[in-house]
Amino acid sequence: MNVIVVGVGVLFAIATPPSLSSAQTPADAIVRQLRDLPTPLPAGGRLDPVEQRRRELYRQLSLLGNDALPALSSGLLDADVRVRRNVAVVLLVLAGDWFDHSWSKVNIRPCLPALRKALGDNDAFVRKSSALAIGEIGPGAAEAVPALIVLLRNQDVGSRHSAAFALMKIGPKAKSALPTLRVALFDPDQFVRQSAAWAIENIEGH
């Protein structure tokens, strides 16, 4: 707070507005740094300087746990597609145990409203990564089933495949998707057909 003197013995206190950086949480700052990382994740798990930086940022978000989720939800709806792509990947990583087995899983269900919106993103990579992240939530993501059904009809192959995979992970609570999944058994893409078959099997409990 800055203080100035006007006249004799009269003080006027003028509050200095907080800067944007001071208003940010640690997670907000990390999310902004994600923007420069390439997507998708590289094959083979190489650890060049860029991937070492990725791993460190992911590790920091993992350690923040639930405290990182508000910043990640906001980042998933960011105007910059590079941020949205990277946040979708981070959520997929944090919810699973395949990226680094030494990290504890993070329950990303509080991000589900943002993930549902991201299923309608104009970027295919954001859509499919968000669907896969929803799948990692499992049965607790049942409210996303209607949006996944819509995605299962998307023209993009990756979107359809990811939607079917997510529905498989949700399981019996995704019964309303069965008619659309049965149509997907005749999809032109073999991977979509296979994922649809797995989803039907898991939803019906066979």
C-alpha positions as CSV (number, residue, x, y, z in Angstrom):
1,M,0.0,0.0,0.0
2,N,1.4,3.4,-1.0
3,V,0.8,6.4,1.4
4,I,1.0,10.0,0.3
5,V,0.7,13.2,2.4
6,V,-1.7,16.0,1.3
7,G,-1.6,19.2,3.4
8,V,-0.5,19.1,7.0
9,G,-1.2,16.0,9.0
10,V,-3.7,14.6,6.5
11,L,-2.9,11.1,5.2
12,F,-4.5,9.5,2.2
13,A,-3.8,5.8,1.7
14,I,-3.9,4.6,-1.9
15,A,-4.1,0.8,-2.3
16,T,-2.1,-0.5,-5.2
17,P,-4.0,-3.2,-7.1
18,P,-2.5,-6.6,-7.0
19,S,-0.5,-7.6,-10.1
20,L,-1.8,-10.6,-12.1
21,S,1.2,-12.6,-11.1
22,S,0.5,-12.2,-7.4
23,A,-3.1,-13.3,-7.9
24,Q,-2.0,-16.5,-9.6
25,T,-1.7,-19.8,-7.8
26,P,1.4,-22.0,-8.2
27,A,-0.8,-24.2,-10.4
28,D,-1.8,-21.3,-12.7
29,A,1.9,-20.5,-13.3
30,I,2.7,-24.1,-14.2
31,V,-0.3,-24.3,-16.5
32,R,0.9,-21.3,-18.4
33,Q,4.3,-23.0,-18.9
34,L,2.7,-26.1,-20.4
35,R,1.8,-24.0,-23.5
36,D,5.3,-24.4,-25.0
37,L,5.3,-28.2,-24.8
38,P,4.8,-30.3,-27.9
39,T,1.8,-32.5,-28.3
40,P,1.2,-35.4,-28.5
41,L,3.5,-37.2,-26.1
42,P,6.6,-38.6,-27.9
43,A,6.8,-42.3,-28.6
44,G,9.6,-44.2,-26.9
45,G,9.7,-42.2,-23.7
46,R,12.8,-40.2,-24.7
47,L,14.2,-37.7,-22.2
48,D,15.6,-34.8,-24.1
49,P,15.6,-31.4,-22.4
50,V,12.1,-30.7,-23.6
51,E,10.7,-33.9,-22.2
52,Q,12.7,-33.5,-19.0
53,R,10.9,-30.2,-18.6
54,R,7.6,-31.8,-19.3
55,R,8.2,-34.4,-16.7
56,E,9.1,-31.8,-14.1
57,L,6.0,-29.7,-14.7
58,Y,3.8,-32.8,-14.6
59,R,5.5,-33.8,-11.4
60,Q,4.8,-30.5,-9.8
61,L,1.2,-30.7,-10.7
62,S,1.0,-34.2,-9.4
63,L,2.4,-33.0,-6.1
64,L,-0.2,-30.2,-5.9
65,G,-2.9,-32.8,-6.4
66,N,-6.4,-31.4,-5.8
67,D,-5.0,-27.9,-5.5
68,A,-4.0,-28.0,-9.2
69,L,-7.5,-28.9,-10.5
70,P,-9.1,-25.4,-10.6
71,A,-6.2,-24.1,-12.7
72,L,-6.4,-27.2,-15.0
73,S,-10.1,-26.8,-15.5
74,S,-9.6,-23.2,-16.5
75,G,-6.7,-24.1,-18.8
76,L,-8.8,-26.7,-20.6
77,L,-11.1,-23.8,-21.7
78,D,-8.2,-21.4,-22.5
79,A,-8.3,-19.4,-25.7
80,D,-4.9,-20.8,-26.7
81,V,-5.2,-24.2,-28.2
82,R,-1.7,-25.1,-27.2
83,V,-2.7,-24.7,-23.5
84,R,-5.9,-26.7,-24.1
85,R,-4.0,-29.5,-25.7
86,N,-1.4,-29.8,-23.0
87,V,-3.9,-29.5,-20.2
88,A,-6.0,-32.4,-21.7
89,V,-2.9,-34.5,-21.8
90,V,-1.9,-33.6,-18.2
91,L,-5.4,-34.6,-16.9
92,L,-5.0,-37.9,-18.7
93,V,-1.6,-38.4,-17.1
94,L,-2.6,-37.4,-13.6
95,A,-5.7,-39.6,-13.6
96,G,-3.8,-42.7,-14.7
97,D,-0.7,-44.6,-13.5
98,W,1.0,-45.2,-16.8
99,F,3.2,-42.2,-17.1
100,D,5.2,-42.6,-13.9
101,H,4.3,-45.4,-11.6
102,S,5.8,-43.6,-8.6
103,W,3.2,-40.9,-8.7
104,S,-0.1,-41.1,-6.9
105,K,-3.2,-40.9,-9.0
106,V,-5.2,-37.7,-8.9
107,N,-9.0,-37.8,-8.8
108,I,-9.7,-35.4,-11.6
109,R,-13.5,-35.7,-11.3
110,P,-13.8,-32.0,-10.2
111,C,-12.6,-31.2,-13.8
112,L,-15.4,-33.2,-15.4
113,P,-17.6,-30.1,-16.3
114,A,-14.6,-28.6,-18.2
115,L,-13.8,-32.0,-19.8
116,R,-17.4,-32.3,-21.0
117,K,-17.2,-28.9,-22.6
118,A,-13.8,-29.8,-24.2
119,L,-15.5,-32.7,-26.0
120,G,-17.0,-30.1,-28.2
121,D,-13.7,-28.3,-28.8
122,N,-12.9,-27.4,-32.4
123,D,-9.5,-29.1,-32.1
124,A,-9.5,-32.9,-32.6
125,F,-6.6,-33.5,-30.3
126,V,-8.3,-31.6,-27.4
127,R,-11.5,-33.7,-28.0
128,K,-9.9,-37.1,-28.0
129,S,-7.5,-36.4,-25.1
130,S,-10.4,-35.1,-23.0
131,A,-12.4,-38.1,-23.8
132,L,-9.6,-40.4,-22.7
133,A,-9.2,-38.4,-19.5
134,I,-12.9,-38.8,-18.8
135,G,-12.5,-42.5,-19.3
136,E,-9.8,-42.5,-16.5
137,I,-12.5,-41.2,-14.1
138,G,-14.5,-44.4,-14.7
139,P,-18.1,-44.9,-13.6
140,G,-17.9,-41.5,-11.8
141,A,-18.0,-39.9,-15.2
142,A,-21.5,-41.2,-16.1
143,E,-22.8,-37.6,-16.5
144,A,-20.5,-37.3,-19.5
145,V,-22.2,-40.2,-21.4
146,P,-24.5,-37.9,-23.5
147,A,-21.6,-35.8,-24.7
148,L,-19.6,-38.9,-25.4
149,I,-22.4,-40.3,-27.5
150,V,-22.3,-37.1,-29.6
151,L,-18.6,-37.5,-29.9
152,L,-19.0,-41.1,-31.1
153,R,-20.7,-39.6,-34.2
154,N,-17.9,-37.1,-34.9
155,Q,-16.3,-37.1,-38.4
156,D,-12.8,-37.3,-36.8
157,V,-11.7,-40.9,-36.4
158,G,-9.6,-40.2,-33.3
159,S,-12.6,-38.6,-31.6
160,R,-14.8,-41.6,-32.3
161,H,-12.2,-44.0,-31.1
162,S,-11.6,-42.1,-27.9
163,A,-15.3,-41.7,-27.2
164,A,-15.8,-45.5,-27.5
165,F,-12.8,-46.1,-25.2
166,A,-14.1,-43.7,-22.6
167,L,-17.6,-45.4,-22.7
168,M,-15.9,-48.7,-22.2
169,K,-14.2,-47.4,-19.1
170,I,-17.4,-45.9,-17.6
171,G,-19.0,-49.4,-18.0
172,P,-22.6,-50.3,-17.1
173,K,-23.5,-46.7,-16.3
174,A,-23.1,-45.9,-20.0
175,K,-26.0,-48.1,-21.0
176,S,-27.7,-45.3,-22.9
177,A,-24.8,-45.3,-25.3
178,L,-25.4,-48.9,-26.5
179,P,-27.5,-48.1,-29.6
180,T,-24.9,-45.7,-30.9
181,L,-22.1,-48.1,-30.0
182,R,-23.9,-50.9,-32.0
183,V,-23.9,-48.5,-35.0
184,A,-20.2,-48.0,-34.4
185,L,-19.6,-51.7,-34.9
186,F,-19.9,-50.9,-38.6
187,D,-17.6,-47.9,-38.5
188,P,-15.2,-47.6,-41.5
189,D,-12.2,-47.6,-39.1
190,Q,-11.2,-50.9,-37.5
191,F,-10.0,-49.3,-34.3
192,V,-13.3,-47.6,-33.7
193,R,-15.1,-50.9,-34.4
194,Q,-12.9,-52.7,-31.9
195,S,-13.3,-50.1,-29.2
196,A,-17.1,-50.1,-29.7
197,A,-17.1,-53.9,-29.3
198,W,-15.1,-53.7,-26.1
199,A,-17.4,-50.9,-24.8
200,I,-20.5,-53.0,-25.5
201,E,-19.0,-56.0,-23.8
202,N,-18.0,-54.0,-20.7
203,I,-21.3,-52.1,-20.4
204,E,-23.3,-55.3,-20.7
205,G,-21.1,-57.0,-18.2
206,H,-20.0,-60.0,-20.4
